[in-house]
Amino acid sequence: MRTIGFDGGHSIYELGPAQDVVLFFECVKAYAEHDHPETDWSLLTDRLYRRYLRREELRPALGLMMQVQEIFALKPAKSAIEWNPNMLGDLQKSWLSSDQATLADVFERYFERFEKACNSAESFFESFSIYQPVRVVISDTPGFMRDKNKPLAEYDALEGKPFWLQ
């Protein structure tokens, strides 16, 4: 099982298996991007999902993530997601809990850890004048080592699947 997390500054904040993270972004697309087309969600649905956040994008992305959390708080978890019973209760397959009241509760860890990754990136920059971008990464050691030194230009040029899903 490949574990995925948010990387920012000097820390990786684990989220869970790749399919959980894909589900989170699918929910962002369905309930934020699709239901609220007046807002540009691309900082989350493209920059964060597929690439990385530039330093000047951190605060706007945090604001969007807070909006997603508010939207998810209005969505009952039982009806918003078609839960696969074969995955529930098996930590090798999913870290999510279907018995939560809302999507905000289901993905609470994601919101908290995204904020921590952004704060860590800012703190690292303030301490060392080096920006370590916030991005979604493979958090287990072999996968992270494979991707940690990829030039940001490779992320910028990426089309299709993000590196953390390859």
C-alpha positions in Angstrom: 0.0 0.0 0.0 1.3 3.4 -0.9 0.7 6.1 1.7 0.2 9.7 0.6 0.6 12.9 2.5 1.0 16.7 2.2 4.6 17.8 2.2 5.5 21.4 3.2 8.6 23.0 4.7 10.3 20.4 6.8 7.5 17.9 7.3 5.3 15.3 5.6 1.7 15.0 7.0 0.3 11.5 6.2 -3.2 11.3 4.9 -3.7 7.6 4.0 -3.8 5.3 1.0 -3.7 6.8 -2.5 -7.4 5.9 -3.2 -8.5 7.9 -0.1 -6.7 11.0 -1.4 -8.1 10.5 -4.8 -11.6 10.3 -3.2 -11.0 13.6 -1.4 -10.1 15.4 -4.6 -13.1 13.8 -6.4 -15.3 15.2 -3.6 -13.7 18.6 -4.0 -14.5 18.5 -7.8 -18.0 17.2 -7.2 -19.1 19.4 -4.3 -17.0 22.5 -4.6 -15.9 22.9 -8.2 -19.1 21.5 -9.8 -21.6 22.9 -7.4 -19.9 26.3 -7.0 -18.6 27.2 -10.5 -18.4 30.9 -9.7 -15.2 30.1 -7.7 -11.9 29.2 -9.4 -10.9 26.0 -7.5 -7.8 25.3 -9.7 -5.3 26.0 -6.8 -6.7 22.8 -5.2 -7.9 20.8 -8.2 -4.8 21.4 -10.4 -2.0 23.1 -8.5 -2.2 21.1 -5.3 -3.6 17.8 -6.8 -1.1 17.6 -9.7 1.7 20.0 -9.1 2.7 22.1 -6.0 1.7 25.4 -4.5 4.0 28.4 -4.9 4.6 30.5 -1.8 2.2 33.3 -3.0 -0.5 30.7 -3.5 -0.5 29.4 0.1 -2.9 31.8 1.7 -5.4 31.8 -1.2 -5.3 27.9 -1.2 -5.9 27.9 2.6 -8.9 30.1 2.0 -10.2 27.7 -0.6 -9.6 24.7 1.6 -11.6 26.4 4.4 -14.5 26.9 1.9 -14.3 23.3 0.9 -14.5 22.3 4.6 -17.6 24.5 5.0 -19.2 22.9 1.9 -18.3 19.4 3.1 -19.9 20.2 6.5 -23.2 20.5 4.7 -22.9 17.1 3.0 -24.0 13.9 4.9 -21.2 11.3 4.6 -23.6 8.4 4.0 -25.2 10.0 1.0 -22.3 12.0 -0.5 -20.0 9.0 -1.0 -20.8 5.5 -2.3 -18.8 3.6 0.2 -17.2 0.3 -0.8 -17.8 -2.2 2.0 -14.7 -4.2 1.1 -12.5 -1.2 2.0 -14.1 -0.1 5.2 -12.4 -1.2 8.4 -9.3 -2.4 6.5 -6.5 0.1 7.2 -4.5 -1.4 4.3 -7.2 -0.1 2.0 -8.7 3.0 3.6 -8.1 5.2 6.6 -11.5 6.9 6.2 -14.5 6.2 8.4 -18.0 6.0 6.9 -19.7 6.4 10.2 -18.9 10.1 10.4 -21.8 12.6 10.1 -20.5 14.8 7.3 -17.8 14.9 4.6 -16.0 17.5 6.7 -15.8 15.0 9.5 -14.6 12.2 7.2 -11.8 14.4 5.8 -11.0 16.4 9.0 -7.4 15.1 8.9 -6.9 16.5 5.4 -8.0 20.0 6.4 -5.8 20.0 9.5 -2.8 18.5 7.8 -3.0 20.9 4.9 -2.9 23.8 7.2 0.0 22.3 9.0 1.9 21.8 5.8 1.3 25.4 4.7 2.4 26.7 8.1 5.5 24.5 8.0 6.4 25.8 4.5 6.0 29.4 5.8 8.0 28.7 8.9 10.8 27.0 6.9 11.0 30.0 4.6 11.1 32.5 7.5 13.9 30.5 9.2 16.0 29.6 6.2 14.8 31.9 3.3 14.1 28.7 1.3 10.6 27.8 0.2 9.9 24.1 0.3 6.7 23.9 -1.6 3.4 22.4 -0.4 2.5 19.4 -2.5 0.9 16.0 -2.4 3.6 13.3 -2.2 4.1 9.6 -1.6 5.0 9.7 2.1 6.6 6.3 2.5 10.4 6.5 2.2 11.1 4.8 -1.1 8.4 6.8 -3.0 9.3 10.1 -1.3 13.0 9.6 -2.1 12.2 9.0 -5.7 10.3 12.3 -6.0 11.9 14.6 -3.5 14.6 15.9 -5.8 12.5 16.2 -8.9 12.9 19.7 -10.3 9.8 21.8 -10.0 9.9 22.3 -13.7 8.9 18.6 -14.1 5.9 19.3 -11.9 5.0 22.4 -14.0 5.2 20.4 -17.2 3.2 17.5 -15.9 0.0 16.5 -17.8 -2.2 13.7 -16.7 -1.7 11.7 -13.5 0.3 13.4 -10.7 3.6 11.8 -9.7 2.1 10.5 -6.4 -0.3 8.3 -8.5 2.4 7.0 -10.9 
